[in-house]
Amino acid sequence: MKFFYLASEPNSDGKFEIHERDCELIPSAYDRDYLGPYNCGKEALSRAITVREASVLCEKCSSAGNVTVIGSANLVN
C-alpha cells in the first residue's frame, strides 16, 4: 500500500495534484489533504475526484512505475 495526498491548492492548470507520500514534489503539510492508503494512483484518483473533481495524478508519481500491489507474501515452492 502507498499513502496518497491531494494538494489543497490547484496547479497552474487549475488541477489538484495527487502525490504519493515520498514524492519530491508533494506540497507542504499545510497545503495538502490526506486521501488514504491505496494500491495504486488510479485508486487514489477515483477517491480524489469525489472530493475535488479537477484532480489529476502528479506526473512524477504516475510515471514512477505505479504497480498494483496485491499482497506482500513471499511465495515459496
N, CA, C and O atoms as a GROMACS GRO file, in nm:
protein
  308
    1MET      N    1   0.084  -0.119   0.000
    1MET     CA    2   0.000   0.000   0.000
    1MET      C    3   0.088   0.125   0.000
    1MET      O    4   0.195   0.129   0.060
    2LYS      N    5   0.039   0.223  -0.068
    2LYS     CA    6   0.106   0.354  -0.071
    2LYS      C    7   0.010   0.455  -0.012
    2LYS      O    8  -0.112   0.437  -0.017
    3PHE      N    9   0.065   0.562   0.044
    3PHE     CA   10  -0.016   0.666   0.106
    3PHE      C   11  -0.020   0.786   0.012
    3PHE      O   12   0.083   0.833  -0.036
    4PHE      N   13  -0.141   0.836  -0.013
    4PHE     CA   14  -0.161   0.943  -0.110
    4PHE      C   15  -0.219   1.068  -0.046
    4PHE      O   16  -0.295   1.062   0.051
    5TYR      N   17  -0.182   1.183  -0.104
    5TYR     CA   18  -0.226   1.313  -0.058
    5TYR      C   19  -0.277   1.394  -0.176
    5TYR      O   20  -0.231   1.377  -0.289
    6LEU      N   21  -0.371   1.482  -0.150
    6LEU     CA   22  -0.429   1.568  -0.251
    6LEU      C   23  -0.392   1.713  -0.220
    6LEU      O   24  -0.416   1.761  -0.109
    7ALA      N   25  -0.335   1.781  -0.317
    7ALA     CA   26  -0.299   1.922  -0.298
    7ALA      C   27  -0.426   2.003  -0.271
    7ALA      O   28  -0.528   1.982  -0.336
    8SER      N   29  -0.418   2.095  -0.176
    8SER     CA   30  -0.534   2.178  -0.144
    8SER      C   31  -0.538   2.305  -0.227
    8SER      O   32  -0.637   2.378  -0.225
    9GLU      N   33  -0.430   2.331  -0.300
    9GLU     CA   34  -0.423   2.445  -0.391
    9GLU      C   35  -0.404   2.392  -0.533
    9GLU      O   36  -0.325   2.299  -0.553
   10PRO      N   37  -0.474   2.447  -0.631
   10PRO     CA   38  -0.459   2.398  -0.769
   10PRO      C   39  -0.324   2.435  -0.829
   10PRO      O   40  -0.260   2.532  -0.788
   11ASN      N   41  -0.282   2.356  -0.928
   11ASN     CA   42  -0.158   2.388  -1.000
   11ASN      C   43  -0.186   2.497  -1.104
   11ASN      O   44  -0.295   2.554  -1.106
   12SER      N   45  -0.090   2.525  -1.189
   12SER     CA   46  -0.106   2.633  -1.288
   12SER      C   47  -0.215   2.604  -1.391
   12SER      O   48  -0.262   2.695  -1.460
   13ASP      N   49  -0.256   2.477  -1.403
   13ASP     CA   50  -0.364   2.440  -1.495
   13ASP      C   51  -0.499   2.433  -1.426
   13ASP      O   52  -0.599   2.396  -1.488
   14GLY      N   53  -0.503   2.469  -1.298
   14GLY     CA   54  -0.628   2.465  -1.223
   14GLY      C   55  -0.666   2.327  -1.173
   14GLY      O   56  -0.780   2.304  -1.134
   15LYS      N   57  -0.571   2.235  -1.174
   15LYS     CA   58  -0.594   2.097  -1.130
   15LYS      C   59  -0.532   2.074  -0.993
   15LYS      O   60  -0.430   2.134  -0.958
   16PHE      N   61  -0.593   1.985  -0.916
   16PHE     CA   62  -0.543   1.948  -0.785
   16PHE      C   63  -0.465   1.818  -0.799
   16PHE      O   64  -0.521   1.716  -0.837
   17GLU      N   65  -0.336   1.822  -0.769
   17GLU     CA   66  -0.250   1.707  -0.792
   17GLU      C   67  -0.251   1.609  -0.675
   17GLU      O   68  -0.257   1.648  -0.558
   18ILE      N   69  -0.246   1.481  -0.711
   18ILE     CA   70  -0.238   1.372  -0.614
   18ILE      C   71  -0.093   1.327  -0.609
   18ILE      O   72  -0.030   1.302  -0.713
   19HIS      N   73  -0.039   1.316  -0.487
   19HIS     CA   74   0.100   1.277  -0.469
   19HIS      C   75   0.111   1.158  -0.374
   19HIS      O   76   0.031   1.144  -0.281
   20GLU      N   77   0.211   1.075  -0.398
   20GLU     CA   78   0.247   0.972  -0.302
   20GLU      C   79   0.324   1.039  -0.189
   20GLU      O   80   0.381   1.147  -0.207
   21ARG      N   81   0.324   0.976  -0.074
   21ARG     CA   82   0.390   1.032   0.044
   21ARG      C   83   0.536   1.065   0.019
   21ARG      O   84   0.587   1.164   0.073
   22ASP      N   85   0.607   0.985  -0.062
   22ASP     CA   86   0.750   1.004  -0.083
   22ASP      C   87   0.784   1.090  -0.205
   22ASP      O   88   0.902   1.102  -0.240
   23CYS      N   89   0.686   1.148  -0.269
   23CYS     CA   90   0.710   1.230  -0.389
   23CYS      C   91   0.789   1.355  -0.353
   23CYS      O   92   0.760   1.422  -0.254
   24GLU      N   93   0.888   1.385  -0.433
   24GLU     CA   94   0.969   1.506  -0.408
   24GLU      C   95   0.893   1.634  -0.439
   24GLU      O   96   0.936   1.742  -0.398
   25LEU      N   97   0.780   1.624  -0.511
   25LEU     CA   98   0.701   1.742  -0.546
   25LEU      C   99   0.580   1.762  -0.455
   25LEU      O  100   0.499   1.852  -0.479
   26ILE      N  101   0.566   1.680  -0.352
   26ILE     CA  102   0.450   1.689  -0.264
   26ILE      C  103   0.446   1.826  -0.195
   26ILE      O  104   0.550   1.875  -0.149
   27PRO      N  105   0.329   1.888  -0.187
   27PRO     CA  106   0.318   2.017  -0.118
   27PRO      C  107   0.346   2.002   0.033
   27PRO      O  108   0.348   1.892   0.086
   28SER      N  109   0.366   2.114   0.099
   28SER     CA  110   0.390   2.112   0.243
   28SER      C  111   0.268   2.055   0.314
   28SER      O  112   0.159   2.047   0.257
   29ALA      N  113   0.286   2.015   0.437
   29ALA     CA  114   0.177   1.955   0.516
   29ALA      C  115   0.057   2.049   0.527
   29ALA      O  116  -0.056   2.003   0.544
   30TYR      N  117   0.080   2.177   0.519
   30TYR     CA  118  -0.028   2.275   0.529
   30TYR      C  119  -0.107   2.289   0.398
   30TYR      O  120  -0.218   2.341   0.398
   31ASP      N  121  -0.048   2.243   0.288
   31ASP     CA  122  -0.109   2.262   0.156
   31ASP      C  123  -0.155   2.132   0.092
   31ASP      O  124  -0.163   2.122  -0.031
   32ARG      N  125  -0.185   2.033   0.175
   32ARG     CA  126  -0.232   1.906   0.121
   32ARG      C  127  -0.329   1.839   0.217
   32ARG      O  128  -0.331   1.869   0.337
   33ASP      N  129  -0.410   1.749   0.163
   33ASP     CA  130  -0.506   1.672   0.242
   33ASP      C  131  -0.477   1.523   0.222
   33ASP      O  132  -0.446   1.479   0.112
   34TYR      N  133  -0.488   1.449   0.330
   34TYR     CA  134  -0.462   1.305   0.324
   34TYR      C  135  -0.579   1.234   0.256
   34TYR      O  136  -0.694   1.252   0.295
   35LEU      N  137  -0.548   1.153   0.154
   35LEU     CA  138  -0.651   1.075   0.086
   35LEU      C  139  -0.665   0.937   0.147
   35LEU      O  140  -0.776   0.885   0.160
   36GLY      N  141  -0.553   0.876   0.184
   36GLY     CA  142  -0.556   0.744   0.243
   36GLY      C  143  -0.461   0.648   0.175
   36GLY      O  144  -0.388   0.685   0.084
   37PRO      N  145  -0.462   0.522   0.220
   37PRO     CA  146  -0.377   0.420   0.160
   37PRO      C  147  -0.448   0.354   0.041
   37PRO      O  148  -0.565   0.316   0.050
   38TYR      N  149  -0.377   0.342  -0.069
   38TYR     CA  150  -0.432   0.279  -0.189
   38TYR      C  151  -0.324   0.194  -0.254
   38TYR      O  152  -0.205   0.216  -0.231
   39ASN      N  153  -0.367   0.098  -0.334
   39ASN     CA  154  -0.272   0.011  -0.404
   39ASN      C  155  -0.200   0.082  -0.517
   39ASN      O  156  -0.086   0.050  -0.548
   40CYS      N  157  -0.268   0.179  -0.579
   40CYS     CA  158  -0.208   0.248  -0.692
   40CYS      C  159  -0.269   0.388  -0.708
   40CYS      O  160  -0.369   0.422  -0.644
   41GLY      N  161  -0.207   0.466  -0.793
   41GLY     CA  162  -0.253   0.602  -0.817
   41GLY      C  163  -0.393   0.610  -0.874
   41GLY      O  164  -0.467   0.704  -0.844
   42LYS      N  165  -0.432   0.512  -0.955
   42LYS     CA  166  -0.565   0.514  -1.014
   42LYS      C  167  -0.673   0.502  -0.907
   42LYS      O  168  -0.778   0.565  -0.916
   43GLU      N  169  -0.647   0.420  -0.805
   43GLU     CA  170  -0.743   0.408  -0.695
   43GLU      C  171  -0.753   0.540  -0.618
   43GLU      O  172  -0.863   0.584  -0.584
   44ALA      N  173  -0.638   0.603  -0.593
   44ALA     CA  174  -0.637   0.732  -0.523
   44ALA      C  175  -0.710   0.838  -0.605
   44ALA      O  176  -0.780   0.922  -0.550
   45LEU      N  177  -0.694   0.834  -0.736
   45LEU     CA  178  -0.760   0.930  -0.825
   45LEU      C  179  -0.912   0.913  -0.818
   45LEU      O  180  -0.986   1.011  -0.816
   46SER      N  181  -0.958   0.789  -0.813
   46SER     CA  182  -1.103   0.764  -0.802
   46SER      C  183  -1.160   0.830  -0.678
   46SER      O  184  -1.269   0.888  -0.683
   47ARG      N  185  -1.089   0.821  -0.567
   47ARG     CA  186  -1.134   0.883  -0.442
   47ARG      C  187  -1.123   1.035  -0.450
   47ARG      O  188  -1.214   1.106  -0.408
   48ALA      N  189  -1.012   1.084  -0.503
   48ALA     CA  190  -0.988   1.229  -0.509
   48ALA      C  191  -1.094   1.301  -0.591
   48ALA      O  192  -1.133   1.413  -0.558
   49ILE      N  193  -1.140   1.239  -0.697
   49ILE     CA  194  -1.240   1.302  -0.783
   49ILE      C  195  -1.370   1.325  -0.708
   49ILE      O  196  -1.446   1.416  -0.741
   50THR      N  197  -1.398   1.243  -0.607
   50THR     CA  198  -1.520   1.265  -0.527
   50THR      C  199  -1.504   1.384  -0.434
   50THR      O  200  -1.603   1.442  -0.389
   51VAL      N  201  -1.380   1.421  -0.404
   51VAL     CA  202  -1.351   1.536  -0.317
   51VAL      C  203  -1.335   1.663  -0.399
   51VAL      O  204  -1.395   1.766  -0.369
   52ARG      N  205  -1.253   1.654  -0.503
   52ARG     CA  206  -1.229   1.766  -0.595
   52ARG      C  207  -1.230   1.711  -0.736
   52ARG      O  208  -1.140   1.637  -0.776
   53GLU      N  209  -1.330   1.749  -0.811
   53GLU     CA  210  -1.348   1.693  -0.945
   53GLU      C  211  -1.229   1.716  -1.036
   53GLU      O  212  -1.199   1.633  -1.122
   54ALA      N  213  -1.161   1.827  -1.020
   54ALA     CA  214  -1.047   1.862  -1.106
   54ALA      C  215  -0.917   1.805  -1.051
   54ALA      O  216  -0.817   1.876  -1.041
   55SER      N  217  -0.917   1.677  -1.015
   55SER     CA  218  -0.798   1.612  -0.961
   55SER      C  219  -0.724   1.536  -1.070
   55SER      O  220  -0.784   1.479  -1.161
   56VAL      N  221  -0.591   1.536  -1.059
   56VAL     CA  222  -0.506   1.462  -1.152
   56VAL      C  223  -0.390   1.401  -1.074
   56VAL      O  224  -0.355   1.446  -0.965
   57LEU      N  225  -0.331   1.296  -1.132
   57LEU     CA  226  -0.212   1.237  -1.072
   57LEU      C  227  -0.091   1.324  -1.102
   57LEU      O  228  -0.077   1.376  -1.212
   58CYS      N  229  -0.005   1.338  -1.006
   58CYS     CA  230   0.122   1.407  -1.026
   58CYS      C  231   0.198   1.336  -1.138
   58CYS      O  232   0.204   1.213  -1.140
   59GLU      N  233   0.255   1.411  -1.230
   59GLU     CA  234   0.328   1.350  -1.342
   59GLU      C  235   0.443   1.265  -1.293
   59GLU      O  236   0.472   1.159  -1.350
   60LYS      N  237   0.511   1.310  -1.190
   60LYS     CA  238   0.625   1.236  -1.137
   60LYS      C  239   0.580   1.104  -1.073
   60LYS      O  240   0.639   0.999  -1.097
   61CYS      N  241   0.474   1.111  -0.993
   61CYS     CA  242   0.423   0.990  -0.926
   61CYS      C  243   0.365   0.891  -1.027
   61CYS      O  244   0.386   0.770  -1.014
   62SER      N  245   0.294   0.940  -1.126
   62SER     CA  246   0.230   0.850  -1.221
   62SER      C  247   0.330   0.787  -1.318
   62SER      O  248   0.301   0.684  -1.378
   63SER      N  249   0.446   0.848  -1.333
   63SER     CA  250   0.548   0.791  -1.422
   63SER      C  251   0.651   0.709  -1.345
   63SER      O  252   0.746   0.657  -1.404
   64ALA      N  253   0.632   0.696  -1.214
   64ALA     CA  254   0.727   0.622  -1.130
   64ALA      C  255   0.704   0.473  -1.134
   64ALA      O  256   0.753   0.400  -1.047
   65GLY      N  257   0.630   0.426  -1.234
   65GLY     CA  258   0.606   0.283  -1.246
   65GLY      C  259   0.507   0.231  -1.145
   65GLY      O  260   0.533   0.132  -1.078
   66ASN      N  261   0.392   0.299  -1.134
   66ASN     CA  262   0.288   0.253  -1.043
   66ASN      C  263   0.251   0.110  -1.076
   66ASN      O  264   0.207   0.079  -1.187
   67VAL      N  265   0.270   0.023  -0.978
   67VAL     CA  266   0.235  -0.118  -0.992
   67VAL      C  267   0.134  -0.149  -0.885
   67VAL      O  268   0.151  -0.113  -0.769
   68THR      N  269   0.028  -0.217  -0.925
   68THR     CA  270  -0.073  -0.256  -0.828
   68THR      C  271  -0.016  -0.363  -0.735
   68THR      O  272   0.037  -0.464  -0.782
   69VAL      N  273  -0.026  -0.340  -0.607
   69VAL     CA  274   0.024  -0.434  -0.508
   69VAL      C  275  -0.094  -0.515  -0.457
   69VAL      O  276  -0.188  -0.460  -0.399
   70ILE      N  277  -0.090  -0.645  -0.479
   70ILE     CA  278  -0.200  -0.731  -0.435
   70ILE      C  279  -0.170  -0.786  -0.296
   70ILE      O  280  -0.260  -0.796  -0.213
   71GLY      N  281  -0.049  -0.820  -0.270
   71GLY     CA  282  -0.012  -0.872  -0.139
   71GLY      C  283   0.137  -0.866  -0.122
   71GLY      O  284   0.210  -0.844  -0.219
   72SER      N  285   0.182  -0.885  -0.001
   72SER     CA  286   0.327  -0.879   0.022
   72SER      C  287   0.383  -1.012   0.067
   72SER      O  288   0.496  -1.020   0.114
   73ALA      N  289   0.305  -1.118   0.053
   73ALA     CA  290   0.351  -1.251   0.094
   73ALA      C  291   0.454  -1.305  -0.005
   73ALA      O  292   0.439  -1.288  -0.126
   74ASN      N  293   0.556  -1.368   0.047
   74ASN     CA  294   0.655  -1.433  -0.038
   74ASN      C  295   0.605  -1.573  -0.070
   74ASN      O  296   0.568  -1.649   0.019
   75LEU      N  297   0.605  -1.606  -0.197
   75LEU     CA  298   0.563  -1.738  -0.239
   75LEU      C  299   0.684  -1.828  -0.250
   75LEU      O  300   0.781  -1.795  -0.317
   76VAL      N  301   0.678  -1.941  -0.185
   76VAL     CA  302   0.789  -2.036  -0.188
   76VAL      C  303   0.735  -2.171  -0.232
   76VAL      O  304   0.634  -2.218  -0.179
   77ASN      N  305   0.802  -2.232  -0.328
   77ASN     CA  306   0.760  -2.366  -0.374
   77ASN      C  307   0.815  -2.472  -0.285
   77ASN      O  308   0.790  -2.591  -0.308
   0.00000   0.00000   0.00000
